[in-house]
């Protein structure tokens, strides 16, 4: 395909969204790098910044070559490198790892709506960067014992098939619930891990926000994450599985914001969308009906929370409009 062919509407939208996410990540990395106590963590995040920054410039170049205005995204005014440390105990790498999870999902979507060869190659390169650093962050956290691993089980010795529809019921006629299978456990485990980090993120955001409405919104997000954590932990206890230990990240007592409210709200919006997408995807791999019902309820709560955040960003003038379908 001719790389100079006109860029499509879907490709513009994908690059626009990528630009916002990438400029947000650069600002957050700049703060985490500035406050990092561990040299290896600082080097990992610095290396990621150095790989992502040229990609932001590449998007700007594509927009300029197409005669399109470059989005504002997030700039130096959205980060305060002088702010004291807001999170401790490896939160910087734990959260950077979550951001790479989000990137994995977004690039999988964006590459399916990219047709021009240079843009397809652009997303392939970003995917490679994401996969590499997700693994580097994971191994770093495991080496520091900062990321609990899922429990081990006895290895299966036979191949079995499900032939009874009662397998999908939450309870049988005696009121006993079928034990979780390993696929279902994996979904629940990931929810616990991501919500544990989400609680610390929301706590930090709420603690340093100077806008009362924004602070209350983050408090609500923290409450939702705690509710989801309790529900997931209760499921494990009902299956005689000890709830996994949460990552040890903690919030300091600083009340000085490292990021603008605009950036923090967008970050929360991004995480909410990723969580909502994960809920829908996970539902296909959960076969116990009671668990499916719980996922549906949680998904509704997340959707309503995201909508509330969007309306708040609109009210504050923080929601940049995507390019219009001006044919």
N, C-alpha and C positions, 0 to 999 in steps of 0.2 A: 504494500500500500504506500502511496506517496505521502511522505511525512509532512509535506507542505499543504496537504488538503485542508480545507476549512475545518476548524474545530466544531464539534457538535454541541448542542445544548446540554446533553447529559454529561459530556466531558467538562464543560464549563462548570456545571454544578458540582461535579466531583472535585475538581481542582479548587473551587471556591471553598468547599467544606474542608478540604485537606489543608488549605492555607490557614484557616482559622484554628484548626486543631494544632497544626505544627507551630504557629506563632505562639499559641498558648503554652505548648510544651517547652519551647525555647525559653520563655520567660520564667517558667517554673523551674527548669533546670538551672538557669542562671542563679536563682535564689538558693537552690539546694547545693549547688557547687560552692557558692560563697560561704555557706554555713556548715559544710561537711567537715566533720572531725576526722573521719577515716580516709587515709590517702587513697586506698584502693577504690572506695566508693566515689571519691572525687574524680579520680582518673576515669572510671567507667562512665560517669555522667558527662564529663568533659569530652570524652571521645564520642559519645552519642551526639552531643551538641554539635561537634565539628562535622559529623556526618549529615545531620539534619539541616543545618544552616544553608548549605549549598542547594538543598532541595527547595527551600523557601525561595531562594533567589531564582531558581529554575522556574518555579510557578510564576513569579513576577515577570520573568522574561517572556514566558508563553503568553500571558495576558497582554503585555505591551506589544508583542509582535502581532497579536490578533486585533489590536486596536481597542482593547477592553480596559476599563479602569481597574487598577489593582485594589483588592479589598483592603480595608484598614486592618482588620484582624486585631492582634495585640502587639503593642509596641513597648518601648522602654518606660513609657509613662504608666504602664500597668504592673510594674514590678518595683519594689522598694528593697534594694540590696542592703540598705542600712538597718532594716528591721531585724530585731533579735530573732534568735532561733525559736520557731513556733512548735516544731515536732522533734522528738528524740527517738532513740532506740531503733535506728534503721528505717524510719518512716520514709526517708527520701528514696531509698532503693525499693522498698515495698510498694510505694505509690508509683514509682517509675515503671515497675513491673506491671502494675494494673493498667497504666497508660499503653503499654505495649500490647496487652490483651485487647484493648479497644482498637488499637491500630490494626491488629490482625483481622478483626471483623470488618473494619471499614475498608481496608484494601481489598478484601475478598469481594466486597460489594462493588467498589469503584472499578476494579479491573474488568468486571463483567459488563460495565456500561462504557468502557473505553474501546475505541475502534482504531484510532490513529496510532500507527506503530510506535511513534516516539512516546505517546502517552501511556500505552500499554507497557513499554519498557520502563517508563518512569515508575509505575506502580509495582512492577516486578522488582526493581531496585529497592524501593521502600519496603516491600515485603521481606526481602533478604536482610535488610538492616534490622527490621523489627524482630524477625525470628532469631537473629544472632544475639541481640541485646536482651531479649526475653530470657534466653538460656543463660547468658552471662549474669543477669540479675538473679535468676533462680539459683544458680550454683553459688553465687556470693552469699546469698541468704542462708542456704543450706550449710555452707561452711561455717557460718557464724551462729548456727543453730537459732536463727531468727525466723525461720519459716517451718512450722510443723509439717511433717509428712503424714499422709493418710495411713491408717493402720493396715497391717498385713493380714491376709486370710489364708486358710488352707487352700492349696491348689486344687482345682476341679479334676476329678479322675474319670468322669463319665460325660457323655454328651446326652442331654435330655431335651425333650420338646414339650412345650406347653399345650395341653389338650383340654384343659378345664377352664371355662370362662371365670370361675371363681378366683383365678389368679389375679384378675383385675379388680377384685373387690377389696375394699379396705378391711372388711371383716368377713368371717364366715358365719355359719348359723350358730356357732358356739360363742361368737363375739371375739374370736381370736384374730389378730391381724397377721397377714402374711409378712414374714421378715423381708427387709429390703434386699434387693439384689445389688451386685457391685456397680452396675450402671446407675441405678437410682442413687446409691450412696455417693457416687462421684459427683452427681449434680448437686446434692445437698451439701457435700463437703465444700465445693466451690462457692456456694452461696454463703456459707459461714465465713470462709476466708475473705471474700470480697466485702461482705457487710461489716466484718470486724475492722477492716481498714477504712471503710466508709464512715463508720462512727467516729474514728479519730480525725478524719478529714473534716467532717461537719462540725465537730467540736472545736477544732482550730479555727475554721472559717467564722463560726458564730462568735467565738471569743474575741476576734479582732475586728469584726465588722462594726462600723460606726453608724450604719443605717438600721434603724429599729425594725423596719419591715423585712429587710434582708436577714437580719439576725434571727428574727422569729422563723423565717423560712428555713434557715439552716437548722434551727432547733427542731423543727418539724421533721426534717430529713434525718436527723440523728435519732429521733424517736422512732421513725419508721424502720430504720436499720436495726435498732435494738429489738423491735417487735419481730422482725424477720429472723434475727439471730436466735431469739427465744423459741420461736416456732420450729426452726430447724433443729435446735438442740433438743427440744422435747421429742421430736421424731426419733432422733438417735437413741435417747434414753428409753423410749418405748420399745426399741429393738435391741436393748441390752448392749448398746454401743456407747462407750464413754465419749461425750462431746469433745471434739478436737480442741486443743489449746489454741487460743487466739494469738496472732502475731503480737509481739510485745511493744509495738509502737505506742508512744505516749505524747500528750500535749503538754507544753511548758505553760508557765503562767503569763507569758507575754500577751499584751493586748494591742501591740503595734502590727498593723496589717502588712504582710509582705507583698500582697497582691491587691489590685483594685477590686472593688465590689463587682464591676463588670466582668473581670476575668474569673472571679470565684463563682459567680452565677453561671457563666458559660461552662465552666468545668463541671459544675453540679448538673447542668443540663445534659452534658455529654455523658456523664456517668449514669444518669437516669435513663437516657435512651439506650445505652449499652445494657443496662440491667433489664429494661423492658424487653429488648430483643432476646436476651438470654433466657428470660422467663418463657417466652413463646417457643423458643427452640428446645428448651429443656422439657416442655410439656410432652413433646413427641416421644421422649425416651423414659418417661415416668408412666408405669403401667398400673400402679395402684390408684384407684379412683379417688380415694380420700386425699392423696397427695396431689393429684391433678386439680382437685377442687381448691386446695390451698394455693396452688400456683396461680390459678385464675383470679382468686381474691387478691393476692399480692400484686399481680399484674395490674389489676384495676386501681389499686392504691398508688402504684408507681405512676401510672398514666395520669391520674388526677394530680399527683404531686408535680409532674413535669409541666402539665398545663398551667398550673398555678405559677410556676417559675417563669414560664414564657410570658404570661400576662404581666408579671412583675418586671421582667426585663423590658417589655414594651413600655410600661408606665415610666420607667426610669430613663428611657432612651438609650438602652444598651444593646438592643437587638438589631444587628446589621441585617439588612434585607438581601436575600440571595438575588442573583441576576434574574430578570423577568423573562418569560417566554414571549419575547417580542419578535414575532415572525415577520 
